[in-house]
């Protein structure tokens, strides 16, 4: 597996672990209609943390496994907006910024 794909897989694991550590990980699955979103980051059907867990992380993992990664990522910019004022989100924001920097 190429190095970038390995790093993406490593970061998806680190991001999940951090979300669990700060209690942003949801144990129950989404309702099916929540996956029928039309806005960026699924803002019309779920919270940003849910989007990270149920959309971003699985898609990033699948893309790395299939060797079909995107050319860029800017998830950290949205995370900064969403988690503004949430002190415990600092390490998560750093991980997401590091993830984005993999594609620079």
Secondary structure, DSSP 8 states (H G I E B T S, - for coil): --HHHHHHHHHHHHHHHHHHHTT---SS---GGGG---SGGGTTTS-HHHHIIIIIHHHHHHHHHTT---S---HHHHHHHHTTT-GGGHHHHHHHHHHHHTT-
